[in-house]
Amino acid sequence: AAVWRLEELARVGGSDEGLGSFNVIGDKQLAPDGRLWVLDRQVQSLRLFEADGAPLKEVARRGSGPGELGKVAGFRLAPGGGVVVRDYANGRVLRFTAAGEAAGEQRSDLFGGASWDGVIDAEGRTLELVTVFRGKTQSELMQLRRSADLQRADTAAFPNACKIERTEENTLYFKGGFAYTIPLTARSVSAFTSDGSLWCGSTDEYRLRRFTFGDTVPDLEIRGVGARLPIAASARDSALRVLSQAFAKSGAGGAAVNRSLVPADHGPVHALLADDEGRLWVL
């Protein structure tokens, strides 16, 4: 059997002041040359360190001007060692070079929430899923792809084959058009790959499909065998508490939550992840 040993190569942080003094580390990325990018979320400071841990520079700080940060949802390493940063407070995506210099931005209202699961493909394009709202009660999940220089943005529909339709089995509807997804019911899972393709499927079945951006027909499909598994009582109890809170927020405060709304078992697939070599990992 292979024996692994952890050996400390460098250490960053722990200082009382300067770039090595951290408040809340929100995100970090290790570049191919060993340099380390670190985001201090509390003060909105993006910092760059040498491979030996020595502080190199503060790349960006809090603000709304060019190259400044409002609230960062996350950032990803781009080909060549630079990074792409998603700033949801300022409504934009920014790019920085490997040397920590500002290299362009794109403003957009096509964003998700305060966390970011975007991916940078091998060509430097930024890929993410966004929700486009069409009126007060209708929304549509879309794929968003930005060019490496952030000068172009293209959208494509999320594949119908991987969508989870809202039904009475997975959604509660309240007065005023408010809809709430019942916890632990089937959901879509997806992962972008290094070539810009999208893998997607449902947690309810072991059937995964790969789509080229913009295509509606998959170019590859994986089918596996997986039995449904029972959901622990503690998880169901937690889901019921969440549902009770949803009832309270909707104005139906005193209504009893039917335990049968929460499923007793779940499907075989939990999550997908594509690595930097394009391989798909399935949990």
Phi, psi and chi 1 to 4 in degrees:
 res  aa     phi    psi   chi1   chi2   chi3   chi4
   1 ALA       -  142.3      -      -      -      -
   2 ALA   -69.9  140.3      -      -      -      -
   3 VAL  -110.1  125.0  177.6      -      -      -
   4 TRP  -105.1  142.1  -71.0   71.7      -      -
   5 ARG  -134.1  132.3 -177.3 -177.4   64.9 -166.4
   6 LEU   -88.2  127.9  -66.3  177.7      -      -
   7 GLU  -126.7  123.2  178.9 -178.4   -9.0      -
   8 GLU   -70.2  125.2 -177.1  175.4  -53.4      -
   9 LEU  -101.4  -34.0  -58.6  177.1      -      -
  10 ALA  -159.7  161.2      -      -      -      -
  11 ARG  -138.0  135.5 -179.1  177.4  -63.8 -159.2
  12 VAL  -124.5  138.1  171.9      -      -      -
  13 GLY   100.0 -176.8      -      -      -      -
  14 GLY    90.8   -2.2      -      -      -      -
  15 SER   -80.9  158.1  -56.7      -      -      -
  16 ASP   -81.7  -21.7  -66.7  -29.7      -      -
  17 GLU  -153.6  170.2   57.4 -176.3   16.1      -
  18 GLY    83.8 -168.6      -      -      -      -
  19 LEU   -67.2  -21.5  -62.6 -176.4      -      -
  20 GLY   -87.5    7.5      -      -      -      -
  21 SER  -101.6  110.6  173.8      -      -      -
  22 PHE  -107.1  146.3  -64.8  117.1      -      -
  23 ASN   -98.7  -67.8  -62.5  -78.3      -      -
  24 VAL  -133.5  114.3  178.0      -      -      -
  25 ILE   -78.9  113.1  -63.1  177.5      -      -
  26 GLY   -92.5  -31.3      -      -      -      -
  27 ASP  -163.1  159.2 -156.8  -10.1      -      -
  28 LYS  -155.5  149.4   55.9 -169.2  179.8  -63.3
  29 GLN  -141.6  137.1  -62.8  -71.1  -24.3      -
  30 LEU  -103.0  117.7 -174.6   64.3      -      -
  31 ALA   -76.7  160.1      -      -      -      -
  32 PRO   -57.7  -29.7  -25.2   34.3      -      -
  33 ASP   -85.6    6.3   61.5    1.7      -      -
  34 GLY    92.4  -10.4      -      -      -      -
  35 ARG   -66.2  147.4  -71.8 -177.3  175.5 -176.4
  36 LEU  -116.6  128.4 -179.8   68.1      -      -
  37 TRP  -100.5  132.2  -62.6   77.2      -      -
  38 VAL  -134.5  135.4 -178.4      -      -      -
  39 LEU  -106.0  122.8  170.8   71.7      -      -
  40 ASP   -91.1  105.3 -171.5  -40.5      -      -
  41 ARG   -68.1  -34.3 -171.4 -178.6  -58.2  -83.2
  42 GLN   -64.9  -41.5 -178.0  170.3  -45.8      -
  43 VAL  -104.9    3.3  -65.1      -      -      -
  44 GLN    54.1   58.6  -68.3  -61.8  -57.4      -
  45 SER  -123.0  121.7  172.3      -      -      -
  46 LEU   -99.6  122.0 -179.2   62.8      -      -
  47 ARG  -124.2  151.8  -55.9  167.4 -173.8  177.5
  48 LEU  -123.4  132.2 -177.4   58.7      -      -
  49 PHE  -122.6  148.9  -64.2   84.1      -      -
  50 GLU   -68.9  168.1  -63.7  -78.4   15.5      -
  51 ALA   -62.1  -27.1      -      -      -      -
  52 ASP   -88.7    5.5   62.2   -0.1      -      -
  53 GLY    94.0   -5.5      -      -      -      -
  54 ALA   -69.3  135.6      -      -      -      -
  55 PRO   -66.3  132.7   22.3  -31.8      -      -
  56 LEU  -100.5  -54.3 -178.9   59.5      -      -
  57 LYS  -168.9  159.4   66.8 -176.9  -60.8 -174.9
  58 GLU   -89.0  115.0 -176.5  178.7   42.1      -
  59 VAL   -77.2  -41.9  175.2      -      -      -
  60 ALA  -151.2  149.9      -      -      -      -
  61 ARG  -131.5  176.5   63.3 -179.0   62.4 -174.4
  62 ARG   -62.6  138.8 -172.0 -170.2  -58.5  -85.7
  63 GLY   159.2 -178.3      -      -      -      -
  64 SER  -121.8    4.3   56.6      -      -      -
  65 GLY   -82.5 -178.5      -      -      -      -
  66 PRO   -56.6  128.9  -24.3   34.4      -      -
  67 GLY    74.8    7.5      -      -      -      -
  68 GLU  -103.8  164.7  -66.5 -179.7  -30.0      -
  69 LEU  -119.1  134.3  -50.6  173.8      -      -
  70 GLY   -91.2  -73.6      -      -      -      -
  71 LYS  -140.7  118.6  -72.7 -174.2  178.9  179.2
  72 VAL   -89.3  126.4  175.1      -      -      -
  73 ALA   -81.5  -23.3      -      -      -      -
  74 GLY   160.1  168.7      -      -      -      -
  75 PHE  -145.4  158.3   69.1   96.5      -      -
  76 ARG  -131.6  149.1  -61.1  -70.7 -177.8  -90.0
  77 LEU   -76.8  132.6 -162.6   67.6      -      -
  78 ALA  -103.5  159.9      -      -      -      -
  79 PRO   -55.1  136.8  -26.3   35.0      -      -
  80 GLY    96.1   -5.9      -      -      -      -
  81 GLY    97.1   -7.4      -      -      -      -
  82 GLY   -78.9 -175.9      -      -      -      -
  83 VAL  -136.0  157.0  -65.7      -      -      -
  84 VAL  -116.2  129.4  175.3      -      -      -
  85 VAL  -116.5  133.6 -178.1      -      -      -
  86 ARG  -104.1  112.0 -146.4  -93.8  -96.9  156.3
  87 ASP  -105.7  100.8  179.4   -4.7      -      -
  88 TYR   -80.1  -24.5   69.9   93.5      -      -
  89 ALA   -69.2  -40.1      -      -      -      -
  90 ASN   -90.4   -1.1  -71.0  -35.3      -      -
  91 GLY    61.8   50.3      -      -      -      -
  92 ARG  -157.5  164.8   61.8 -172.7  176.6 -172.7
  93 VAL  -115.8  133.8  172.0      -      -      -
  94 LEU  -119.7  150.1  -54.9   97.6      -      -
  95 ARG  -121.1  138.1 -173.3  164.2   63.7   94.7
  96 PHE  -126.1  143.7  -63.5   93.0      -      -
  97 THR   -76.1  172.5   67.5      -      -      -
  98 ALA   -61.4  -24.5      -      -      -      -
  99 ALA   -86.3   -1.2      -      -      -      -
 100 GLY    85.6   22.5      -      -      -      -
 101 GLU   -99.3  140.9  -59.3  -63.9  -28.4      -
 102 ALA   -62.0  134.0      -      -      -      -
 103 ALA  -134.4   30.9      -      -      -      -
 104 GLY   119.0  162.2      -      -      -      -
 105 GLU  -152.7  163.7   64.8  177.2   56.7      -
 106 GLN  -138.8  125.1 -176.7 -172.2   73.3      -
 107 ARG   -88.3  143.7  -65.7 -173.2  176.7  -87.7
 108 SER  -163.5  150.6  173.4      -      -      -
 109 ASP  -101.3    6.0   58.3   -4.4      -      -
 110 LEU   -90.9   83.1  -66.3  177.4      -      -
 111 PHE  -135.5  158.8  -73.0  125.5      -      -
 112 GLY   -88.7 -140.2      -      -      -      -
 113 GLY   -96.6 -146.1      -      -      -      -
 114 ALA   -82.8   -3.4      -      -      -      -
 115 SER  -117.4  156.9   61.2      -      -      -
 116 TRP  -133.4  130.0 -169.0   40.9      -      -
 117 ASP  -116.3   30.5   57.5   -2.4      -      -
 118 GLY   -65.4  159.6      -      -      -      -
 119 VAL  -132.6  142.8  172.5      -      -      -
 120 ILE  -105.8  121.2  -49.2  -62.7      -      -
 121 ASP   -83.4 -178.7   68.7   12.6      -      -
 122 ALA   -64.3  -21.3      -      -      -      -
 123 GLU   -93.2    4.1  -63.5 -176.9   24.0      -
 124 GLY    85.3    6.0      -      -      -      -
 125 ARG   -79.8  142.8  -61.2  173.7  -60.0 -170.2
 126 THR   -93.8  127.5  -55.0      -      -      -
 127 LEU  -122.1  135.9  -63.0  142.9      -      -
 128 GLU  -158.7  165.2   61.3  179.8  -58.2      -
 129 LEU  -100.2  134.5  -64.1  178.1      -      -
 130 VAL  -130.4  155.7  -63.1      -      -      -
 131 THR  -104.6  121.8  -59.0      -      -      -
 132 VAL  -101.8  122.7  178.0      -      -      -
 133 PHE   -92.1  133.2  -68.1   94.1      -      -
 134 ARG  -122.5   84.6  -51.9 -172.0 -172.3  -75.4
 135 GLY    91.6 -173.0      -      -      -      -
 136 LYS   -77.4  -29.9  -67.2 -176.4  178.1  179.7
 137 THR  -116.0   -8.8   59.5      -      -      -
 138 GLN  -110.9  138.1  -68.4 -173.2  -25.1      -
 139 SER  -143.6  159.3   62.0      -      -      -
 140 GLU  -139.9  133.4 -177.8  178.6    0.7      -
 141 LEU   -83.3  129.4 -169.8   62.2      -      -
 142 MET  -129.8  155.8  -56.5  -76.8  -70.4      -
 143 GLN   -92.1  138.2  -58.2  176.4   67.7      -
 144 LEU  -124.7  127.2  175.5   62.4      -      -
 145 ARG  -126.6  122.6 -176.5  177.6   68.6 -172.0
 146 ARG  -105.8  143.2  -64.9 -176.0  177.7   87.4
 147 SER   -67.6  161.9   59.7      -      -      -
 148 ALA   -60.4  -32.0      -      -      -      -
 149 ASP   -90.5    4.7   60.9    3.6      -      -
 150 LEU    63.2   20.5  -59.2 -178.7      -      -
 151 GLN   -93.6  -10.3  -63.1  -55.1  -58.9      -
 152 ARG  -139.5  141.8  178.9 -178.2  174.5   86.2
 153 ALA  -133.1  128.0      -      -      -      -
 154 ASP  -120.0  146.5  -61.5  -54.1      -      -
 155 THR  -120.4  152.8   57.9      -      -      -
 156 ALA  -145.8  148.8      -      -      -      -
 157 ALA   -66.9  148.2      -      -      -      -
 158 PHE   -70.7  134.0 -173.9   75.0      -      -
 159 PRO   -55.7  132.2  -25.8   35.2      -      -
 160 ASN   -59.8  -33.0  -74.8  -34.1      -      -
 161 ALA   -62.6  -20.1      -      -      -      -
 162 CYS  -108.8   -0.6  -59.1      -      -      -
 163 LYS   -75.4  147.7  -71.1 -178.9  179.1  178.2
 164 ILE  -104.8  110.7  -58.4  -65.4      -      -
 165 GLU   -71.7  142.7  -62.0  -63.2  -28.4      -
 166 ARG   -76.0  126.7  -76.6 -174.8  166.4  179.2
 167 THR  -135.5  175.9   67.4      -      -      -
 168 GLU   -68.4  -15.9  -67.0 -177.7   -5.9      -
 169 GLU   -81.6  -22.4  -65.7 -177.9   -7.5      -
 170 ASN  -124.8   -0.7   59.3   31.4      -      -
 171 THR  -137.9  138.4  -53.0      -      -      -
 172 LEU  -103.3  135.7  -69.7  175.7      -      -
 173 TYR  -113.0  132.6  -66.8   94.3      -      -
 174 PHE  -118.2  170.0  -61.2  102.1      -      -
 175 LYS   -60.7  145.9  -67.7 -179.5  179.4  179.4
 176 GLY    87.3    6.4      -      -      -      -
 177 GLY    85.8    5.4      -      -      -      -
 178 PHE   -73.5  126.9  174.2   64.5      -      -
 179 ALA  -120.5  142.6      -      -      -      -
 180 TYR  -134.2  127.2 -170.2   85.6      -      -
 181 THR   -75.2  130.0  -59.4      -      -      -
 182 ILE   -71.5  126.6  -60.7  173.5      -      -
 183 PRO   -59.0  147.6  -21.8   32.9      -      -
 184 LEU    74.5    2.4  -56.4  179.5      -      -
 185 THR   -81.0  170.3   54.7      -      -      -
 186 ALA   -59.5  144.5      -      -      -      -
 187 ARG  -143.0  163.1   56.6 -175.1  172.8   79.5
 188 SER   -78.2  145.1  -64.6      -      -      -
 189 VAL  -126.8  147.0  -71.2      -      -      -
 190 SER  -156.7  162.5   60.5      -      -      -
 191 ALA  -159.0  130.4      -      -      -      -
 192 PHE   -83.5  146.9  -73.9  105.4      -      -
 193 THR  -105.3  172.2   64.4      -      -      -
 194 SER   -67.2  -15.8   56.7      -      -      -
 195 ASP   -97.9    5.2   66.7   -5.8      -      -
 196 GLY    91.7    2.7      -      -      -      -
 197 SER   -78.7  166.4  -61.2      -      -      -
 198 LEU  -124.1  123.1  176.1   71.3      -      -
 199 TRP   -93.7  139.1  -81.8  102.6      -      -
 200 CYS  -153.6  163.3   62.7      -      -      -
 201 GLY  -175.6 -166.0      -      -      -      -
 202 SER  -120.9  147.1  162.7      -      -      -
 203 THR   -68.5  -11.9   56.9      -      -      -
 204 ASP   -81.9  -19.1 -131.2   20.6      -      -
 205 GLU  -146.1  154.7   59.8  176.0   -9.2      -
 206 TYR   -91.0   75.6 -154.7  132.0      -      -
 207 ARG  -146.3  108.0 -174.5  179.1 -176.4 -176.3
 208 LEU  -117.9  141.1  -52.0  171.9      -      -
 209 ARG  -127.2  147.3  -57.9  172.8  175.3   91.5
 210 ARG  -113.7  132.8 -172.8 -179.0   68.7 -175.6
 211 PHE  -123.6  136.6  -66.8   83.4      -      -
 212 THR   -74.7  144.1  -60.7      -      -      -
 213 PHE   -52.1  124.0 -173.9   87.1      -      -
 214 GLY    92.3  -14.8      -      -      -      -
 215 ASP   -83.6  149.6  -76.0   -3.5      -      -
 216 THR  -105.0   -8.5   57.2      -      -      -
 217 VAL  -113.2  128.6  177.9      -      -      -
 218 PRO   -69.2  148.9   25.9  -34.0      -      -
 219 ASP   -98.9   -5.2   61.3    3.3      -      -
 220 LEU  -157.5  146.2 -170.2   60.5      -      -
 221 GLU  -140.6  140.8 -176.7  171.9  -52.6      -
 222 ILE  -119.9  130.4  -62.5  173.9      -      -
 223 ARG  -122.6  132.9  -67.0 -164.8 -174.3 -167.2
 224 GLY  -130.4 -179.2      -      -      -      -
 225 VAL  -116.2  128.0  177.2      -      -      -
 226 GLY  -154.2  125.6      -      -      -      -
 227 ALA   -79.3  153.2      -      -      -      -
 228 ARG   -70.8  145.5  -63.1 -172.0   66.4   82.2
 229 LEU  -119.8  144.0  -59.3  171.7      -      -
 230 PRO   -67.4  144.8   23.5  -33.2      -      -
 231 ILE   -92.8  132.5  -63.2  175.0      -      -
 232 ALA   -60.2  146.5      -      -      -      -
 233 ALA   -59.4  -36.5      -      -      -      -
 234 SER   -64.7  -37.0   57.9      -      -      -
 235 ALA   -68.0  -39.0      -      -      -      -
 236 ARG   -67.6  -39.1  -62.8 -168.7   72.5 -153.1
 237 ASP   -62.4  -41.0  -69.9  -19.4      -      -
 238 SER   -63.4  -41.9  177.2      -      -      -
 239 ALA   -62.6  -38.0      -      -      -      -
 240 LEU   -65.7  -36.8  -74.4  166.7      -      -
 241 ARG   -64.8  -40.3  -73.6 -165.9  -68.3  -88.4
 242 VAL   -62.7  -41.6  171.1      -      -      -
 243 LEU   -64.2  -39.4  -77.9  179.4      -      -
 244 SER   -60.8  -39.4  -63.3      -      -      -
 245 GLN   -65.0  -38.0  -66.1  170.5    1.2      -
 246 ALA   -64.4  -41.0      -      -      -      -
 247 PHE   -61.3  -42.6  -90.5   82.7      -      -
 248 ALA   -63.6  -42.8      -      -      -      -
 249 LYS   -66.6  -28.9  -70.9 -179.5  179.8  178.9
 250 SER   -79.0  -12.5   70.8      -      -      -
 251 GLY    99.6   -3.4      -      -      -      -
 252 ALA   -95.4   33.8      -      -      -      -
 253 GLY   -37.0  -52.7      -      -      -      -
 254 GLY   -82.1   -3.6      -      -      -      -
 255 ALA   -66.4  136.6      -      -      -      -
 256 ALA   -76.4  141.7      -      -      -      -
 257 VAL   -93.6  122.4  179.2      -      -      -
 258 ASN   -73.3  122.3 -172.3  -15.5      -      -
 259 ARG   -62.1  -26.9 -172.1  176.2 -179.0   85.3
 260 SER   -69.2  -11.5   64.7      -      -      -
 261 LEU   -66.0  -31.7  -71.2  173.2      -      -
 262 VAL   -88.9  125.5  179.7      -      -      -
 263 PRO   -62.0  151.2   21.1  -31.8      -      -
 264 ALA   -92.6  -12.5      -      -      -      -
 265 ASP  -144.1  168.9   55.8   19.3      -      -
 266 HIS  -136.0  164.5   62.1   80.3      -      -
 267 GLY   -76.1 -178.4      -      -      -      -
 268 PRO   -81.4  -18.0   29.7  -35.4      -      -
 269 VAL  -107.3  134.0  175.7      -      -      -
 270 HIS  -111.7  -41.4 -179.6   71.0      -      -
 271 ALA  -159.8  159.0      -      -      -      -
 272 LEU  -123.3  149.2  -54.5 -179.4      -      -
 273 LEU  -148.5  132.9  173.4   69.9      -      -
 274 ALA  -108.3  131.0      -      -      -      -
 275 ASP   -88.1 -179.3   63.4   22.2      -      -
 276 ASP   -74.0   -2.3   55.0    3.0      -      -
 277 GLU  -103.6    7.0  -63.9 -176.1   17.4      -
 278 GLY    85.7    2.2      -      -      -      -
 279 ARG   -78.8  145.9  -62.3  173.0  -60.5 -170.9
 280 LEU   -98.8  130.9 -179.2   68.9      -      -
 281 TRP  -112.1  134.7  -64.8   73.2      -      -
 282 VAL  -122.9  126.9 -177.0      -      -      -
 283 LEU   -99.0      -  177.7   63.9      -      -
